[in-house]
Amino acid sequence: MSTLSLPTSISLCPNSLSIQFQSQHRRQRLTFHRKVKIICSAAEQPQQPPPRQQYPKKKNVTEGEKGVDPVGFLTKLGISHKTFAQFLRERHKALKDLKDEILKRHVNFRDMSTGYEILGMHRHVEHRVDYLEWAPGARYCALVGDFNGWSPTENCAREGHFGHDDFGYWFIILEDKLREGEKPDELYFQQYNYVDDFDKGDSGVTIEEIFKKANDEYWEPGEDRFVKNRFEVPAKLYEQIFGPNGPQSLEEMEKIMEETPDPETRNKAWKEQHKNDPPSNLPPFDVIDKGKEYDIFNVVSSPEWLEKIRAKKPPLAYWLETRKGRKAWLKKYSPGIPHGSKYRVYFNTPSGPLERVPAWATYVQPDGKQAYAIHWEPPPECVFKWKNKHPKVPKSLRIYECHVGISGSEPKISSFNDFTEKVLPHVKEAGYNAIQLIGVIEHKDYFTVGYRVTNFYAVSSRYGTPDDFKRLVDEAHGLGLLVFLEIVHSYSAADEMVGLSLFDGSNDCYFHTGKRGHHKYWGTRMFKYGDPDVLHFLLSNLNWWVVEYQIDGFQFHSLSSMMYTHNGFASFTGDLEEYCNQYVDKDALLYLILANEILHYLHPHIVTIAEDVTVYPGLCEPPSQGGLGFDYYVNLSVPEMWSSFLENVPDHEWSMIKIVSTLIRNTQYADKMLMYAENHNQSISGGRSFAEILFGEIGEHAQSKESLLRGCSLHKMIRLITFTIGGRAYLNFMGNEFGHPKRVEFPMPSNNFSFQLANRRWDLLANGLHRDLFCFDKDLMKLDENEKIRSRGLPLIHHVDDTTMVISYMRGPFLFTFNFHPTNAYERYNVGVEEAGEYQVILNTDETKYGGQALMKDDQYLRRTISKRIDGLRNCLEVSLPSRSAQVYKLSRILRV
């Protein structure tokens, strides 16, 4: 049988050269002694080998950037701070060094962020399952599960079989089991198609026929001479050197070699003798010896020959013709680890034997006495198939924050399917264009809201299967909703049996040792961001959620916990020295820069949001200009301000200046702010929702009409000013849009594991008050969708009066007026506008359909400007301002004077 290749191996030894040939049934070896160089060229003089062909690397994530300036954003903002500028320059140099170190181990940054393609459990085309795990502190590694009777010796990483490398990676092969009565495959490289029932190899064609067809079509006439006659070349070389009666032993060869002229001389004489022979009769190798001690047995090819061979396409198509389908595989083999099997990884460590849930497991059952991973490999007919594409990222984000477990009305943990069927239609009706999911990544304790993550590559099994979550994302995309995930890479759960803590028995596998490896107050474990393997794990995790589950963006939770060794629990005065002192974790900053660069490079439309209470300088600046590369950052001070006002400050003492200064906290990055009046923190973290503060326990205690009117008015005004004065991103927690009256309390020992407060009261939408609040919020979202208010640039705030408690500002052709005074109403209140014309009210919080009193008359909905300079603007508008109300005016007609 003919083959497609030249000799399978060349063994290089100090005193000999061995060329090994592989046939179907046996191996044969020819050995040449002394120092000789074999050159694939007929040229008289040996030529230098061309440089080794490199696989084209994917473009570096920073390649092509122009004007890289590590302190660029400081220059842009006119900030002069030598210490911080020097810190940025040193950080930029450290980033370049880190990238160089990464590229020594990975082909490119895409390879760095796709570890999930090889680590963990993966089915191989050659009827087996491969498992790869990183555990540098372990001495022995095996897989145990119900598929092998939980045996720690049956499926282990074998030394000498690529079982363990110097970086601490363990490799285990789970061979599929040959069914009774079946014979092993004829080809050791036999491949199977696990998706389609039949493939080309099921046609009955033999491997001899495929190889013959490949040789006949691949080689040009005469080129396959030395392929079909594989021993012709070494035989001729041997005959050239030693003649027809060559030596038969090593002693005879050494004697002849001492008496024989050097190979180069003999070779020149032979070529001179056969210079008129056709090229097809000449052997493709020359025997050359330059006499140098270090010049031993190199194979050099002529550039012409290399260029000709490289122009050929490899005959991979013929190899694929041997691949068989799923039916042939199931007929011959049973899976080594069936779908749904439970398993763990077994380590032998200096501390003793350990069993852990694999770090790269994609489906985990964390509950019970001991957790385990579940092998997820459903048959092709059950595999989820995507139907919808990613929606286009809008200029203005209206994000609906959700927790799947508490999204139902019943006292239980809701599922992905429940959320898909009941909540997604509500989100679409409410006018939001994105959802942000919290608590989706696997965590052991339900009451932690999902922040103490144990398994970073697994969706929480308490809500459903991986395919259930894919269906949720796909349905959301079908409704035009982006899907964001709140990712927790700032710390990890300290659980050992199911999490990453002491994963391989050592305390420094994924985390820092000592005090630095534990959160100062929460007891969680802190990642070792300077370790390349930890970076490999975390960066691959981000890419995994985008590739596997089609996630559209991330909100990075609690960045202050990772960026500082004090975990953000320190007082900040705003001095730039606090952002570059000894408490700053530079490795964490480098990870965040890498994460943003790689995510935006691989997925240009991804959205990243930073949640940092310290508002680190340059959060939303590009890394090329010294920033961290986020698209948005969360203004965490806004909900704190509203909570403080509602709970501690009488209505008539509210400061309008404080409201505006808090809402526009950082004017340089105001368009990058994600604003929210309240999110889950206000109603979960031991606090109360705004509706609970404003309305109390509705339905349990009778409220006066005045109390309900006050609560309803402030609820709408707070949301309106927060929504319209901020940047291009707004967030609302599930249920707050209609004034959900109760806080969220997860089942825990302190409440006897009650689900009474771990749900959402969707039935309240039928109630008059909550229906009115929802109607207002829906019209508010529709206003932004139709008029693009929040994508029109920053607002021009021209009127802030603490005495009258009035705020007014413009955004494009829209005028916003707010009267926070609890009792005073103003019939003709003067506010400035730039453009002369007629202004029409398009949204009024005091309308009856929103639960208001409708104090504005119909003729007050259309106002015309007066030529009077006020608030620094050229024209004046007299508006009606009922107490505790707000209006949105639109310039409907321009008047030219």
C-alpha positions in Angstrom: 0.0 0.0 0.0 1.4 3.4 -0.9 1.4 6.3 1.5 1.4 10.1 1.3 4.6 10.9 3.2 8.4 10.6 3.1 10.3 8.9 6.0 8.3 9.1 9.2 11.2 10.1 11.4 14.9 11.0 11.4 16.8 10.2 14.5 19.9 12.3 15.2 22.7 10.9 17.3 26.3 12.1 17.8 27.7 9.3 15.6 24.9 8.2 13.4 21.8 9.1 11.4 18.8 6.8 11.4 15.9 7.2 8.9 12.8 5.3 9.8 10.0 4.3 7.4 6.5 3.2 8.4 4.6 0.7 6.4 1.3 -0.8 7.1 2.6 -3.9 8.9 6.1 -3.1 10.1 8.7 -0.5 10.6 12.1 -0.5 8.8 15.2 1.5 9.7 18.4 2.4 7.8 21.3 3.9 9.7 24.2 6.0 8.4 27.2 6.8 10.5 29.6 9.7 10.8 28.7 13.3 10.5 26.8 13.9 7.2 24.3 16.6 6.1 21.4 15.6 3.9 20.3 18.4 1.6 17.1 18.3 -0.5 18.8 20.0 -3.5 20.7 19.1 -6.6 22.8 22.2 -6.4 26.6 21.8 -6.1 26.9 24.1 -3.1 24.6 23.7 -0.1 22.2 26.6 0.3 21.1 28.2 3.5 17.6 27.0 4.6 14.9 29.6 4.3 13.4 30.8 7.6 10.9 28.4 9.1 7.4 29.1 7.9 5.3 30.6 10.7 1.7 30.2 11.1 0.1 33.6 10.6 -0.7 35.0 14.0 -3.8 36.8 14.6 -3.2 40.5 14.9 -2.1 41.6 18.4 -4.8 43.4 20.3 -2.7 46.5 20.5 -1.2 46.2 17.0 -2.2 49.0 14.7 -3.0 51.5 17.5 -1.7 54.9 16.7 -0.6 57.5 19.2 -0.2 55.2 22.2 0.3 57.4 25.2 0.2 55.9 28.7 -0.8 59.2 30.2 -3.0 60.4 27.3 -6.2 60.8 29.3 -4.4 63.0 31.9 -3.2 65.2 29.1 -6.6 65.4 27.6 -8.2 66.4 30.9 -5.4 68.8 31.8 -4.3 66.9 34.9 -0.8 67.3 36.1 0.3 64.7 38.7 3.8 63.4 38.4 3.4 60.4 40.7 0.2 59.1 39.0 1.7 59.8 35.6 4.8 57.8 36.5 2.5 55.0 37.8 0.7 54.9 34.5 3.9 54.7 32.5 5.2 51.8 34.7 1.9 50.1 34.4 2.0 50.4 30.6 5.5 48.9 30.6 4.3 46.0 32.8 1.4 45.4 30.4 3.9 45.1 27.5 6.0 42.7 29.5 3.0 40.7 30.5 1.9 40.4 26.8 5.3 39.2 25.8 5.2 36.6 28.5 1.8 35.4 27.4 2.9 35.2 23.7 5.8 32.9 24.8 3.2 30.3 25.8 0.3 31.1 23.4 0.2 31.6 19.7 -1.9 34.8 20.1 -4.3 36.4 22.5 -7.2 34.5 21.0 -5.5 31.3 22.0 -4.9 32.8 25.5 -8.7 33.4 25.9 -10.0 30.1 24.5 -8.7 27.7 27.1 -12.2 26.2 27.3 -11.5 24.6 23.9 -9.0 22.2 25.4 -9.4 22.3 29.2 -12.2 20.4 30.9 -14.0 17.6 29.2 -14.1 17.4 25.4 -15.1 14.7 22.9 -12.4 13.8 20.4 -13.1 12.7 16.9 -11.2 9.5 17.5 -13.8 7.8 19.6 -12.7 9.1 23.0 -13.1 11.9 25.5 -10.2 14.1 26.5 -9.9 15.7 29.9 -7.3 18.4 30.8 -7.0 20.1 34.2 -4.5 22.5 35.8 -3.4 21.4 39.2 0.3 22.2 39.8 0.3 21.1 43.4 -1.0 17.6 42.7 1.2 14.5 42.4 -1.4 12.3 40.8 -4.6 13.0 38.9 -7.6 10.8 38.0 -11.2 11.0 37.1 -13.8 9.3 39.3 -17.5 9.0 38.7 -20.4 6.7 38.3 -19.1 5.7 34.8 -16.1 3.9 36.4 -17.5 3.0 39.8 -15.7 6.0 41.4 -12.4 4.2 41.0 -9.3 6.5 41.4 -7.1 4.2 39.4 -9.1 3.3 36.2 -8.9 6.7 34.4 -5.8 8.5 35.4 -3.1 10.7 33.9 -0.3 8.3 32.8 3.3 9.5 33.1 5.1 9.3 29.8 1.8 9.6 27.8 1.5 13.4 27.9 -0.1 12.9 31.3 1.6 15.7 33.1 3.7 18.7 32.0 6.0 21.2 33.7 3.2 23.8 34.0 1.0 21.5 36.1 -1.5 20.4 33.5 -2.9 16.9 33.7 -4.2 15.1 30.7 -6.5 12.1 30.8 -8.0 10.1 28.0 -11.4 8.3 28.4 -11.5 5.7 25.6 -15.0 4.7 24.3 -15.7 1.1 25.1 -15.8 -1.5 22.3 -19.1 -3.3 22.3 -19.2 -7.0 22.6 -18.6 -8.8 19.3 -17.1 -5.7 17.6 -13.6 -5.5 16.3 -11.3 -2.6 16.7 -11.0 -0.1 13.9 -8.6 -1.0 11.1 -7.1 2.5 11.2 -5.7 3.8 14.5 -6.7 7.3 13.4 -10.3 6.4 12.5 -12.5 9.5 13.0 -16.2 9.7 13.7 -18.8 12.3 13.1 -20.9 12.4 16.3 -23.6 14.7 14.8 -24.7 13.2 11.5 -25.8 9.6 11.3 -23.7 8.9 8.2 -20.5 10.3 6.7 -18.3 9.5 3.8 -16.5 6.7 5.5 -19.8 4.7 5.7 -19.7 4.1 1.9 -17.5 1.1 2.3 -14.5 2.5 0.5 -11.2 1.0 1.7 -8.2 2.9 3.0 -6.1 1.5 0.2 -8.4 2.9 -2.4 -8.4 6.3 -0.7 -4.7 6.4 -0.5 -4.3 5.4 -4.1 -6.7 8.0 -5.2 -4.9 10.6 -3.1 -1.5 9.7 -4.5 -2.8 9.7 -8.1 -4.4 13.1 -7.8 -1.9 14.8 -5.5 1.4 14.0 -7.2 2.4 15.2 -10.6 3.9 12.7 -13.1 7.3 11.5 -11.8 6.9 13.2 -8.3 5.7 10.1 -6.6 8.6 8.0 -7.7 10.3 8.1 -4.3 7.0 7.8 -2.5 6.0 4.6 -4.2 9.6 3.3 -4.0 10.4 4.5 -0.5 13.7 2.6 -0.2 15.2 3.7 -3.5 16.8 6.9 -2.1 18.5 5.4 0.9 19.6 2.4 -1.1 21.2 4.5 -3.8 22.9 6.7 -1.2 24.2 3.6 0.5 25.4 2.2 -2.8 27.0 5.5 -3.7 29.0 5.6 -0.5 30.0 1.9 -0.2 29.5 0.4 -3.6 27.5 -2.8 -4.4 29.3 -4.8 -1.7 29.0 -2.5 1.2 30.0 -3.3 4.8 27.8 -5.6 6.8 29.0 -4.6 10.3 29.9 -1.5 12.2 33.6 -2.5 12.3 33.7 -2.9 8.5 31.9 0.4 8.1 34.4 2.3 10.3 37.4 0.8 8.4 35.9 1.7 5.0 35.0 5.2 6.2 38.6 5.8 7.2 39.9 4.8 3.7 37.2 6.3 1.6 37.4 10.0 0.4 35.0 12.4 2.0 31.3 12.2 0.9 31.4 15.7 -0.7 34.2 14.7 -3.0 32.5 11.5 -4.0 29.2 13.3 -4.5 30.7 15.9 -6.9 32.4 13.1 -8.9 29.1 11.2 -9.2 27.2 14.3 -10.3 29.8 15.1 -12.9 29.4 11.5 -14.2 25.6 11.8 -14.4 25.3 15.5 -15.4 23.5 14.6 -18.6 20.9 12.3 -17.0 17.2 13.5 -16.8 16.3 15.2 -13.5 13.8 12.4 -12.7 16.7 9.9 -12.5 18.6 12.0 -9.9 18.1 11.4 -6.2 16.6 14.3 -4.3 19.3 14.2 -1.6 23.0 15.1 -1.6 25.5 13.9 1.0 27.5 16.9 2.2 30.0 17.2 5.1 31.6 20.6 5.8 33.8 19.1 8.4 32.4 21.1 11.3 32.0 19.4 14.7 28.6 21.1 15.3 27.3 20.6 11.7 25.6 17.3 12.3 22.7 15.8 10.2 20.7 18.8 9.1 18.0 18.5 6.5 18.0 21.4 4.1 15.7 21.9 1.2 16.1 24.1 -1.9 13.9 27.2 -2.1 12.5 26.0 -5.5 11.5 22.7 -4.0 9.9 24.3 -0.9 8.0 26.8 -3.0 6.6 24.1 -5.2 5.5 21.9 -2.2 4.0 24.9 -0.3 1.9 25.7 -3.4 0.2 22.4 -3.0 -2.9 22.0 -0.9 -2.7 19.2 1.7 -5.0 16.3 0.8 -7.1 16.6 3.9 -10.2 16.0 1.9 -9.1 12.4 1.3 -8.5 11.8 5.0 -12.0 13.0 5.7 -13.4 10.4 3.4 -12.5 7.8 6.0 -14.7 9.6 8.7 -17.8 7.6 9.7 -21.1 8.7 11.1 -22.8 8.6 14.5 -24.6 5.3 13.7 -21.3 3.5 13.0 -19.8 4.9 16.2 -22.8 3.8 18.4 -22.8 0.4 16.7 -19.1 -0.2 17.5 -18.7 1.7 20.7 -20.4 2.8 23.9 -19.4 6.2 25.3 -16.6 6.1 27.8 -18.5 8.6 29.9 -22.2 8.8 29.0 -24.3 12.0 28.9 -25.5 12.9 32.4 -22.7 11.0 34.2 -21.6 12.4 37.6 -17.9 12.8 38.1 -15.2 14.6 40.1 -11.4 14.9 39.7 -9.2 13.0 42.2 -5.8 14.3 43.3 -3.1 12.8 45.4 -1.4 15.7 47.1 1.3 16.2 49.8 -1.7 16.8 52.1 -3.3 13.5 51.1 -6.0 12.5 48.6 -8.6 15.0 47.5 -11.7 15.0 45.4 -12.7 18.3 43.7 -15.3 19.5 41.2 -13.3 20.3 38.0 -12.5 23.9 37.6 -13.6 24.0 34.0 -16.8 22.0 34.5 -19.8 23.4 32.5 -22.6 21.8 34.5 -22.5 21.3 38.3 -24.7 20.1 41.1 -23.4 22.0 44.1 -26.0 21.1 46.6 -26.0 18.2 49.0 -23.3 16.7 51.1 -20.8 16.5 48.2 -21.0 18.3 44.9 -20.2 16.8 41.6 -19.9 17.8 37.9 -22.3 16.4 35.3 -21.0 15.5 31.8 -23.2 17.4 29.4 -23.1 15.8 26.0 -26.7 15.5 24.8 -27.5 13.6 21.5 -27.6 15.8 18.4 -31.4 15.8 18.2 -31.5 17.3 21.7 -28.8 19.9 21.3 -30.1 23.5 21.4 -29.9 25.2 18.0 -29.7 29.0 17.9 -32.4 30.8 15.9 -31.8 34.5 16.5 -28.8 36.8 16.0 -27.4 39.4 18.4 -29.4 42.6 18.4 -27.6 45.7 17.4 -26.3 47.6 20.3 -28.4 50.8 20.7 -26.9 54.2 21.5 -29.0 54.4 24.6 -29.1 51.4 26.9 -32.2 50.8 29.0 -31.3 47.8 31.2 -33.7 45.6 33.1 -31.8 43.9 35.9 -33.1 40.5 36.8 -32.6 37.6 39.2 -34.0 34.4 37.7 -34.6 32.6 41.0 -36.9 35.3 42.5 -38.6 36.2 39.2 -41.7 34.2 39.8 -44.8 34.9 42.0 -44.8 31.5 43.7 -42.7 30.8 46.8 -40.1 28.7 45.1 -36.9 29.0 43.0 -38.0 29.9 39.5 -36.4 28.3 36.4 -34.9 29.6 33.2 -38.0 28.4 31.4 -40.3 30.2 33.7 -38.3 33.4 33.2 -38.4 33.0 29.4 -42.1 32.5 29.3 -43.3 35.1 31.8 -40.7 37.8 32.4 -39.2 38.4 29.0 -42.5 39.4 27.4 -43.0 41.9 30.3 -39.5 43.4 29.8 -40.3 43.9 26.1 -43.6 45.5 26.9 -42.0 47.8 29.4 -39.8 49.2 26.7 -36.4 48.1 27.9 -33.8 47.0 25.3 -31.4 44.9 27.5 -31.6 42.6 30.5 -28.8 42.1 33.0 -28.8 38.8 34.9 -27.4 38.4 38.3 -26.8 35.1 40.1 -26.7 33.0 36.9 -23.1 31.6 37.4 -23.0 28.5 39.6 -22.9 29.2 43.4 -23.4 26.8 46.3 -25.4 29.0 48.6 -28.6 30.5 47.2 -28.8 33.3 49.8 -25.5 34.8 48.5 -27.5 36.1 45.5 -24.9 34.4 43.3 -21.9 36.6 44.3 -19.9 33.8 45.9 -19.2 31.9 42.7 -18.0 28.4 42.9 -17.9 27.2 39.3 -17.1 29.9 36.8 -18.0 28.0 33.6 -21.3 26.6 34.8 -24.8 28.1 34.8 -26.6 27.5 38.0 -28.3 24.1 37.9 -31.0 25.2 40.4 -32.5 27.2 37.5 -32.2 24.5 34.7 -29.8 23.1 32.2 -27.3 24.8 30.0 -29.7 24.4 27.1 -32.4 26.1 29.1 -30.2 29.1 29.6 -29.4 29.2 25.9 -33.1 29.2 25.1 -33.5 32.2 27.4 -30.8 34.1 25.7 -32.0 33.2 22.2 -35.6 34.3 23.0 -34.3 37.5 24.5 -32.4 38.2 21.3 -35.6 37.4 19.3 -37.4 40.1 21.2 -34.6 42.6 20.4 -33.1 42.4 24.0 -29.4 42.4 24.7 -28.3 40.0 27.4 -25.7 41.2 29.9 -24.2 39.1 32.7 -23.0 40.4 36.0 -19.6 38.7 36.3 -17.7 38.2 39.6 -14.0 38.0 38.9 -13.1 40.2 41.9 -13.2 37.2 44.3 -14.4 33.6 44.6 -16.2 31.5 47.2 -14.0 30.0 49.9 -15.7 26.7 49.6 -13.2 23.8 49.1 -15.5 20.9 48.1 -17.2 22.6 45.2 -15.1 25.8 44.6 -11.5 26.6 43.7 -10.1 27.1 47.2 -7.3 24.7 48.0 -8.2 23.1 44.6 -5.0 21.0 44.3 -4.2 20.9 48.0 -2.0 24.0 47.9 -3.1 27.4 49.0 -1.6 29.3 46.1 -3.1 27.6 43.0 -5.6 30.2 41.9 -5.4 32.6 44.9 -2.8 34.5 46.9 -1.5 33.0 50.1 -1.8 34.5 53.5 -4.0 37.4 54.4 -3.9 38.8 50.9 -5.6 35.7 49.6 -8.7 36.4 51.7 -11.1 39.3 51.5 -10.7 41.6 54.4 -14.4 41.4 55.5 -16.2 38.9 53.4 -13.9 35.9 53.8 -13.9 35.2 50.1 -10.7 34.2 48.2 -8.8 36.7 46.2 -7.4 35.7 42.8 -3.7 35.8 42.0 -3.9 38.0 38.8 -0.2 38.0 38.2 -0.2 34.3 37.4 -0.4 33.5 33.7 -2.5 30.4 34.3 -5.0 32.3 36.4 -5.2 34.9 33.7 -5.7 32.1 31.2 -8.6 30.8 33.4 -10.3 34.2 33.9 -9.9 35.6 30.3 -11.1 32.3 28.9 -14.1 32.5 31.2 -15.2 35.8 29.8 -14.8 34.6 26.2 -16.7 31.4 27.1 -19.9 33.2 28.1 -19.8 35.2 24.9 -19.1 32.2 22.6 -21.1 29.5 24.2 -24.1 31.5 25.5 -24.0 34.5 23.1 -23.8 37.0 26.0 -23.7 40.6 24.8 -21.9 42.2 27.7 -20.6 42.1 31.2 -20.9 44.2 34.3 -17.8 43.6 36.4 -18.9 43.4 40.0 -17.1 45.1 42.9 -13.9 46.2 41.2 -12.7 48.0 44.3 -12.3 44.5 46.0 -9.7 43.5 43.5 -8.0 46.7 42.6 -6.8 47.4 46.2 -5.2 45.2 48.8 -7.6 46.8 51.4 -10.5 45.6 49.2 -11.8 49.2 48.8 -12.5 49.5 52.6 -10.7 52.8 53.0 -11.6 56.4 52.9 -10.9 58.2 49.6 -10.5 62.0 49.4 -10.1 62.1 45.6 -6.3 62.6 45.6 -4.7 60.8 42.7 -2.0 59.5 45.1 -4.7 57.1 46.5 -4.9 55.4 43.1 -1.2 54.6 42.7 0.1 53.9 46.3 1.2 50.7 47.8 -2.3 49.5 48.3 -3.1 49.3 44.6 -2.9 45.8 43.0 -1.2 46.5 39.7 -1.8 42.9 38.5 -5.5 43.3 38.9 -5.4 46.5 36.8 -3.5 44.7 34.1 -6.0 41.9 34.1 -8.9 44.4 33.6 -7.0 46.1 30.8 -6.3 42.7 29.1 -9.9 41.7 29.6 -11.3 44.8 27.9 -8.7 44.7 25.1 -9.3 41.0 24.3 -13.1 41.2 24.6 -13.4 44.2 22.3 -10.9 42.8 19.9 -12.6 39.4 19.5 -16.2 40.8 19.9 -16.3 44.4 18.7 -19.9 44.9 19.8 -19.4 43.7 23.3 -20.4 46.0 26.2 -18.4 46.2 29.4 -19.5 48.0 32.5 -17.4 48.8 35.6 -18.8 48.8 39.1 -16.3 50.7 41.1 -17.2 52.7 44.2 -13.8 54.5 44.0 -14.3 55.6 40.4 -10.7 54.8 39.4 -9.3 57.4 37.0 -9.5 56.3 33.4 -12.1 53.6 33.8 -13.7 54.4 30.5 -10.6 55.6 28.7 -9.0 53.4 26.0 -6.0 51.4 27.2 -3.8 53.1 24.6 -4.4 56.4 26.4 -3.8 55.0 29.9 -7.3 53.9 30.7 -8.9 50.5 31.6 -11.1 50.3 28.5 -14.6 50.0 29.9 -17.6 51.3 28.0 -19.6 52.4 31.0 -19.2 52.9 34.7 -21.8 52.7 37.4 -22.6 55.9 39.4 -23.1 54.2 42.8 -23.6 57.4 44.7 -27.0 58.1 43.1 -29.1 55.4 44.8 -27.3 56.1 48.1 -28.4 59.8 47.8 -32.0 58.9 47.1 -32.2 56.4 49.9 -30.7 58.9 52.3 -33.2 61.6 51.3 -36.2 59.4 51.5 -35.3 57.9 54.9 -33.5 60.7 56.7 -34.3 64.1 55.2 -37.7 65.9 55.4 -39.1 66.7 52.0 -38.8 70.4 52.3 -35.1 70.2 53.2 -34.0 68.3 50.1 -31.0 70.0 48.4 -31.4 70.6 44.7 -27.7 71.4 44.4 -26.8 68.1 45.9 -29.2 66.2 43.7 -27.7 67.7 40.5 -24.1 67.4 41.6 -24.6 63.7 42.5 -26.4 62.9 39.3 -23.7 64.7 37.3 -20.8 63.4 39.4 -18.1 63.5 36.7 -18.8 65.9 33.9 -15.9 64.5 31.8 -17.4 61.1 31.7 -21.1 61.9 32.2 -22.0 60.2 28.9 -20.3 57.0 30.1 -22.3 56.8 33.4 -24.8 54.0 34.0 -27.4 55.6 36.2 -30.1 54.0 38.3 -32.4 55.2 41.1 -32.3 51.8 42.8 -31.1 48.4 41.9 -31.2 45.1 43.8 -28.7 46.4 46.4 -31.4 48.7 47.9 -33.9 46.0 48.5 -31.7 42.9 49.0 -28.7 43.9 51.1 -30.7 44.4 54.3 -32.4 47.5 53.0 -35.8 48.5 51.7 -37.0 49.3 48.2 -38.1 52.9 47.5 -41.7 51.8 47.2 -41.5 50.1 50.6 -40.1 53.4 52.1 -42.7 55.5 50.3 -45.8 53.4 50.6 -45.1 51.0 53.4 -47.0 47.7 53.4 -49.7 48.3 50.8 -52.7 46.2 51.4 -51.8 45.4 55.0 -52.2 48.9 56.4 -54.5 51.6 55.2 -52.7 54.6 53.7 -54.1 58.1 53.4 -54.6 59.6 50.0 -52.0 62.2 50.7 -49.4 59.6 51.6 -50.1 57.6 48.5 -50.0 60.8 46.4 -46.6 61.8 47.9 -45.1 58.4 47.3 -46.4 58.1 43.8 -45.2 61.6 42.9 -41.7 61.2 44.3 -41.3 57.7 42.8 -42.0 59.1 39.3 -39.9 62.3 39.7 -36.9 60.4 41.1 -37.0 58.0 38.1 -37.5 60.8 35.6 -34.6 63.0 36.6 -32.3 60.0 37.1 -33.2 58.7 33.6 -33.0 61.9 31.7 -30.1 63.8 33.3 -27.5 61.0 33.1 -25.5 59.3 30.5 -26.4 56.8 27.8 -27.1 53.9 30.1 -29.9 53.4 32.7 -30.7 50.4 34.9 -33.8 49.3 36.8 -34.2 46.3 39.0 -37.0 43.8 38.3 -40.3 45.0 39.8 -39.2 48.5 40.8 -40.8 50.0 37.6 -44.2 49.4 39.2 -43.2 50.1 42.8 -42.7 46.6 44.2 -43.5 47.2 47.8 -41.4 44.6 49.7 -37.7 43.9 50.0 -36.1 40.8 48.8 -35.0 38.2 51.4 -33.5 34.9 50.3 -34.2 31.7 52.2 -31.6 31.3 55.0 -31.4 30.0 58.5 -32.4 33.3 60.0 -35.9 33.2 58.3 -36.3 29.4 58.5 -35.5 29.2 54.8 -38.7 31.0 53.9 -39.5 31.9 50.3 -42.1 34.5 51.3 -40.0 37.5 50.3 -38.0 35.7 47.6 -40.4 36.4 44.7 -42.0 39.2 42.7 -45.6 40.3 43.1 -46.6 40.5 39.4 -50.2 40.4 40.5 -49.8 44.0 41.7 -49.8 45.2 38.1 -53.6 44.9 38.3 -53.7 47.3 41.2 -54.5 50.9 40.4 -51.4 52.5 42.0 -48.9 50.0 40.6 -50.6 49.9 37.3 -50.2 53.7 37.1 -46.5 53.6 38.1 -45.9 51.0 35.4 -47.7 53.0 32.8 -45.5 56.0 33.6 -42.3 54.0 33.4 -43.4 52.4 30.1 -44.1 55.9 28.6 -40.7 57.1 29.9 -38.9 54.3 28.1 -41.0 54.9 25.0 -40.0 58.6 25.2 -36.4 57.7 24.9 -37.0 55.1 22.2 -38.9 57.6 20.0 -37.1 60.8 20.8 -33.5 59.5 21.5 -33.3 61.8 24.4 -30.4 60.2 26.2 -28.2 59.9 23.1 -28.4 63.7 22.3 -25.3 64.7 24.3 -25.0 66.0 27.8 -27.8 68.1 29.3 -27.5 71.9 29.7 -28.4 72.5 33.4 -29.2 76.1 33.7 -31.6 76.4 36.7 -31.1 74.9 40.1 -32.8 76.7 43.0 -32.8 75.4 46.6 -35.3 78.0 47.7 -38.0 77.2 45.2 -36.8 73.5 45.0 -36.9 73.8 41.2 -34.5 72.2 38.7 -34.6 72.8 35.0 -32.3 71.7 32.2 -32.3 71.2 28.4 -31.2 68.3 26.3 -31.4 69.0 22.6 -34.9 70.4 21.8 -36.3 69.1 25.1 -36.8 71.1 28.3 -37.2 69.3 31.7 -38.7 71.0 34.7 -38.9 69.6 38.2 -40.7 71.1 41.3 -39.7 69.1 44.3 -41.4 71.4 46.8 -43.9 69.4 48.9 -46.5 72.2 49.0 -45.7 75.2 46.8 -47.0 75.3 43.2 -45.9 77.9 40.7 -48.4 79.2 38.1 -46.0 81.2 35.9 -42.4 80.1 36.7 -39.7 81.6 34.5 -37.1 79.3 33.1 -34.6 80.0 30.4 -34.4 78.4 26.9 -32.0 79.0 24.1 -34.3 78.6 21.1 -37.3 80.9 20.7 -40.5 79.1 19.8 -43.4 77.0 21.0 -42.9 74.2 23.5 -45.3 71.4 23.9 -45.6 69.2 27.0 -45.1 65.6 26.0 -44.8 64.0 29.4 -46.3 65.1 32.7 -45.9 63.2 36.0 -49.1 64.7 37.3 -51.5 63.2 34.8 -54.3 61.0 36.1 -53.2 58.0 34.1 -50.0 58.1 36.1 -51.8 58.5 39.4 -51.5 62.3 39.5 -54.1 65.0 40.1 -54.0 66.6 36.6 -53.5 70.1 38.1 -52.2 71.5 34.8 -54.9 72.8 32.5 -55.1 72.0 28.8 -54.1 75.5 27.7 -50.9 75.2 29.8 -49.6 72.3 27.7 -48.4 74.6 24.9 -46.2 77.5 25.9 -44.6 80.2 23.8 -41.3 81.9 24.7 -40.8 85.5 25.7 -37.9 87.5 24.5 -36.3 87.9 27.9 -32.9 86.8 28.9 -32.9 84.5 31.9 -30.7 81.8 33.4 -28.0 82.9 31.0 -30.1 82.0 28.0 -31.7 84.3 25.3 -35.3 83.5 25.9 -37.7 82.8 28.7 -40.6 80.3 29.1 -43.3 80.7 31.7 -44.4 77.3 32.8 -46.9 75.9 35.3 -45.2 73.8 38.1 -47.6 71.9 40.4 -46.0 70.8 43.6 -44.1 67.5 43.4 -44.4 67.3 39.7 -42.2 67.3 36.6 -42.8 68.0 32.9 -41.0 67.3 29.7 -41.4 70.0 27.0 -40.5 69.6 23.3 -39.7 72.4 21.0 -42.5 72.0 18.4 -42.2 75.2 16.5 -39.2 77.6 16.0 -39.9 81.3 15.9 -37.4 83.5 14.1 -37.1 87.1 15.3 
